[in-house]
Amino acid sequence: MLFPENTEQVREIILSARENKTGLVPLSSAPPHFHGASVNDGAETVCFSKMNRIIRIDRRSRYVRVEPGVTFGELIPKVKEQGLRLNLPFLARAGKSAAASSLEREAVLIPKYQYDYPDPLLTVETVFGTGDVFLTGSAGGSEESAADKVLPWGPGSIDYLRFLSAAQGTIGFVTWATLKAEILPSVSSLFFIFAENGGQLTGLANTLCRKRIPDECIILNRENFSAAFADNKEEEALLKEIAPWVMLVRVCGFDRYPEERLAIYEGYVKEECEKAGLSAVTGCSLLPGLEQRIEEMLTDCDRRPDSWKLRYGSEKELLMLAPPSKTAGLLEILRDGLPEAGLTVQPQVQGRAFRIECNVRFEDLTGEAEKRENELFELAKRLADAGAYFDRPYGRLTELVYNEPLSVDAMRRVKKIFDPDGILNPGKLCF
């Protein structure tokens, strides 16, 4: 395992790998690793844990710049000290790399501040498989430039950031990333909205997000709600008494007229719920202090020693993107195909799409992981036919995604430009 400490050392590692025809796979987050993108038996691991500088936090321009070894557990308190917050994934692990999370396009909790699917990722410095160091967007000028390095597009007419987003380290190794941040609210209210089916809540979420009302907004079925917010199996059993589906909506007030703003948004949430035949409540009596626990967990990373996804031993998951018009139907397919699965639905890009995560938890038994993986793969075929888009394919799912010869040929030509010797995470995606 190699441990570079700066960009020049990353460049030297890649140039040496080119010369020796050695594969390389990047690793920046602490275990567990759910998707296998940072695991490659045919490559040597490049661990970025020593590249862990928080380069800059800028409240005025609302961004942070970090190296890939900086984790959510380290970054969130530093950002809060400056009166800022990150647009976080749901219960991101404390040991998860903040840069890697954005590069993987993990679903974020605040859709109204997300203007494109790579958000909150803005610009990066990367070392391509050629050994060339490259800066994307407005970071592409000289180091002496007065630019904040926050404009994602370019340099020139090409959006280079998209070559790196969700590429699983097959195009280049990122050595620092600029991430969008937002102002920390001064007051907030958390609403619980219960429903019998997920379709009721996705329609409501779409309306609320289009009107830019909520900050955090997430929908969970009772399996994922109970698993995520319980600290043990006993609490999980108690939380399963909740309704089949629940949407969590948080509205906030900031420095200017916070109470007035909060009251207006609370009224909007209740009004839209009433139109949809639902109710928004601020309490959930299943466990003492549950409301405060949930609000704290939505605004922080998951600092528990063990992942909630692994409480029963192992876990397999299916990740997809869906238009609002298809989301309810896809949830029905998931419910019929895997009734025991946990489901998480998050509106993205101001409600223009939903990210769906299907989690199957099981005990570590011989052959069980393979069985579950096969079930999810067969289900993915049905979901794709029904309108699901697998924009983050891991493992076997790449067989389903990269099956069009002309597109695959075009992507391999792009790969050849940036990684001519095929040394970066070989065998991943269609490379």
N, C-alpha and C positions, 0 to 999 in steps of 0.2 A: 504494500500500500504506500502511495506517495503522498506527501504532505507539503504542497507548495505554500509559500508565505506571501507571495506577491505575483503580479502579472508576469514579470519577466521569467520567474521560475515556471509558471504555467506554460509560457511560450517554449522554454527550453525542454520541458517534458514532452510537449507535442512534437517538436522538431526531432527529438531523440526517438520518439515512437515512430515517426515517419521513416527515419533511417533504418530502424530495426524491424519495421513492419509489425509493431506491437499494438494491439487494441487497447483503448483507454475508456473507462466508464467513470463519470463524475459522481461524487457523493458529497452532500452538504448537510443532510439532516440526520438527527439521531434516530435509532430504531424505535418502534417497528417501521418497516418499509412495506407498505401495503400493495404497491402496484408493480414492483419489480423493475422499474425503470433504471434504478441505480445498482442493479445486480446483474452481472454479466460474467459467466464462467469463462468466456473467451477473451477477457480483457483484464488489464491491470487497473485497480481502483485508484482514482485521484481524489483524495479526501480534502475538502476545503475548510475543515474545522479550524485551521490556524489562520485562515483569512477571515477574521471576525471583527473587523473594524466598523464602527458606525462612523462613516466619513463626515456626514453633515445632517443636521436636522434644521429645517428652515420653516418657522411658523408663518412668516409673512407670505412666502410663496407656496406654502403647504406641501412640502415634500421631504422625504428622507432619502439619503444615499447610503447604501450599505454593501459590504462585501458578502459573498455567498454563505460564509460561515455564521453570520448573525442570525440567531433564532428569534422566534416570536417571544419566548420567555425573557430574553435579554432586551429586545427592542421595545416592547410595549411600555414598560415603566419609564424608559428614557423619553419616549415620545410624549407620554402623559405629563412629564415634568415640564415640557415646553407648551402645554395647553393644546396638544394635538391628539388625534387617534388615528389608527389604521382602519382601512376597510377590510375587516378580517374574514377569513373563512369560518364556517361553523365549527366551534370547538377545535380549532387548530392545536396540534400538539405543541407543548412548550419547546420541545426540541426540534421543531420543524423550521427549516430555513425560510426566512421571509422572502428572499429572492426566488428560491426554488418554487415556493407556493404560487407566486405570481407568474413565473415562467410556465408552470403547469396549468395555468388558467383555472385554478380552483375557484369554486363558486364563492362569491363574497356576500356579506349579509346586508349591505346597504346599496340597493340597486339604483337609487336616485343620484348617486355620485359616480356611477359607472357609465361611461360614454361609449365604450367599445369593449369587446370581449377580453383583450389582454389587460385592461384596467384592473388593478392600479399600477401596472408596470408602465413606465414612461420611457426611459432610455437605459442602455446597458453598455458596458465595455465587454467585449468578447474576444477570445482567441479562436480563430477558425482552425480547421484541420490542416490548413496550409502553413500554420504558424504565424499568420498575420494578425496583428492586434487591430480591432475595428471598433469604432464608437458609433452608435446609432442615433438618429434624430439630431436634435440641436446640440447633443454632446459631441458631434462630429467635428467641431472646430478645435482650435488649439486649447491647451490647458489654461492659457492666459486670457481666453475669451471671457467676457463679462456675462455670457449667457448662463441661465440657471440650469441648462441641460435637462429640461423637462418636456420639450416638444417631441413626441414619439416618431413623427414622420420624417423620412429621409435618412441620410442626406440625399439630396436630389429628389427625383420623382419616384424612387423605389422605397417601399416601407420595409426596411431590412429587419425590423423587430419581428415581423411575422414569420421570417425564416427560423427564428429561434424560439418563438412561442409554441409550447407543447411539443417541441422537437425531441425531448428526452435526451438532450446532449449529443445528438447525432450530427449537428451542424457546427456548433462551436461551444466552448466552455466559457460561461459568463464569469467575469472577475469582479464586477460591481454592478449594482442596479439602482436606478432611481425609482422610488415608489411614491405614488400620490398619497397624501395624508389629508385629514379634515380637522376642522376645529372641534375641540372637545366641548360637548354640551354642558350647560350649567344646571338644567332641570330636565326631567324626562318622566314619561308614563309608559308602563308596559301593559298591553292588553292581551287577553286570551280570547280567542274566537273559536268556538267548538262547532263541529259539523259531523254529519253522518257519512259524508263521502268527500273525497278530495276535490272533485270537480266544483263543488260549491265554493271552496276556498280559493282555488286558482282563479276563478272568475272575479272574485272580490279582490284578490291580490293584484290582478291585472288593472282593475279600476283604480285602486289606491295608488299604485305605482305610477300609472300614467298621469295622475294628478299630483305626483311628487309629495305625497302626504307622509308616509312612514320613513323612518331611518331604517333600523333593522327590521327585516320582514322574512319570516321563514315558516314553512308548513311541514308538519311531521305527522305520520300516523302514530297510533298509540305504542307500537312496538319500538320505534326509534325515540319517541318522546320519553318513554319510561327508561330505556337503556341509557340515553344521553344524560339525563338529569338525575339519575339515581347514582348513589355511591357504592351500592352493593346489590346483591340479588334480592335481599329482603325489601329494600326500598323500591327496586324495580317492580316487584310483584304488587306493591301498593299503588304505584303510579299507573299500572295497567288498568286501574278502575276508571281512567279518564275516558272521554268520548273517543270514537274511532279515529277522528282527525282533529288537530288543533293548529291554529295559526297564531304565531307570536308576532305582535306588531308593537314597535316602540316608536313613540313620537318624542321630539326633543325641542327645547328652547335654548337659545344661546345668549351671547352677551347683551344683545339689544332687545329689550322688552321680552325677556324669556317667559314670564308667566302668561302674558297676553298671547304670545305665539303658541305656547303649549295648549292653552284653552281652546284656541281656534282649531288646532289640529285634532285635539280630542273630540271636538264637535264634528269634524269631518269624518273621523273614523266611525263614530256612532251613527251618523247619518247614512253613510254608505252601507254599513252593516244592516241597518233597518231596511234599506231598499232591497237588500239581498235576502231578507228574511232571517237574519242571524243577529246574534247579540255579542257585544264586546264588553267583557268584564275585566276587572283589575285584580281579581283574587282567584286562587285555586287552592282549596283546603285539603288536598290530599296528603301533604306533609307540612309540618310547621316551618315557616320561613322559606317555602319553596319559591315564592315570587322574587324575593331578594336574591336567592341563589341563582335563579334563571337569569335575572338581569345582569348579575355580575359575570356569569359564564358567557353571556352573549357579547360582552364588551371586553373580554380577556381571552387568553388562550387556555387550553385545558391543562392545568398543572397537576392533575392527579397522577400518581406513579404508573398506573396501568391504563391503557386505552379502554374506553367504554365499548369499543367495537370488539374487543378480545375477551370480554368477561366470561364467555363460555368456551374459550379455547382458541378458536380460529374464526376467520371471516373471509368471505368473498363478496365483491361488490361489482355493480354494473352502473356506469356513469353515462349520462346522455343529455343532450340538449333538445328542447322541443318548443315549437311555436305555441302561443297560447291556445290556438284553436284545436291543437292536437293533444294537449297535455292531459285533459280529463280521460280521453280514450286510452292513452298510454298507461295511466294509473289503473284503469280497469283491467288491462291486459296483465299488468304486473300482479294485481291482486288475485286474478284467476289463476295465473301460472305459478305464483309463489305466495300463497296466502299467509305464510308465517314470516315473510320478509319485512324488514324495516324499510320505510320509505321516507326520504327527505326531499322536499321540493322548494327551490329558491328562485324567486323572480330575479332576472338579470337585466342589465342595460335598460334601466328605467321601465322594466316590465315588458320589454319587447320579446322576451323568451324566458323559458324556465329551465333550470338545471335540475335533473332528477337523479337521485342517488338511491340505488336499491342495495340494501345490506342483508346478507344471509349469514347469520352467526351459527356456529355448530361446534360440537366437541371434537377433540383431536382423536379420530378413529381411523383405522387403516382404510384407505380408499375413499374416505368421506370428502376430502378436498377435491379430488378428481371428479367425483360424482357431482358435487355442487357446481364446479366449473363447467361441466358439460350441460347441466340444467340451465345455467345462465347464458351459455353460448346459444343454445337452441331458442331460448326466450328472446335473445337479442335479435335473431333473424326475424321473428314475428314483430318485434318492436320497430325494426328498420323498415319493414313493409308498411307499418302503420304511421310512419312519419318521424320516428326518432332519428337523431343525428348524433353519431358517436364521434365527437371531435377530440376526444381524449382517449384513444384506443390503447389499451395495455394488453400485453400477452397475446393470447389466442384471438382476441377481438380484432387484431390487425388483419387477420384473414378475411374478415367480413368487410372491413373498411377499405382496404387497398386491393380491390378486385377488378378495377377497370384499367386495362392495359395501357391506354394512352396517357392517363393521369399518372400512373405509376412510372412510366417511362420518363415523363416530364420531371417528376420529383427526383428520380435517380440522376437525371442530368444536372439538376440544381445541386444535389448532394456532391456530384463529381467536381463542381466548381469550388465549393467551400471545403470539401474534404476528399481530395483526389485519391488518396490511398485507402480510404474507408477505415480509418483507425478509430473514429469517434463512435463509441457505443455500438460496435458492429452487430448486425442481426436484429436490431430494434426497428420498429415501424416497417417500412418496405425496403430497408437498406441492408 
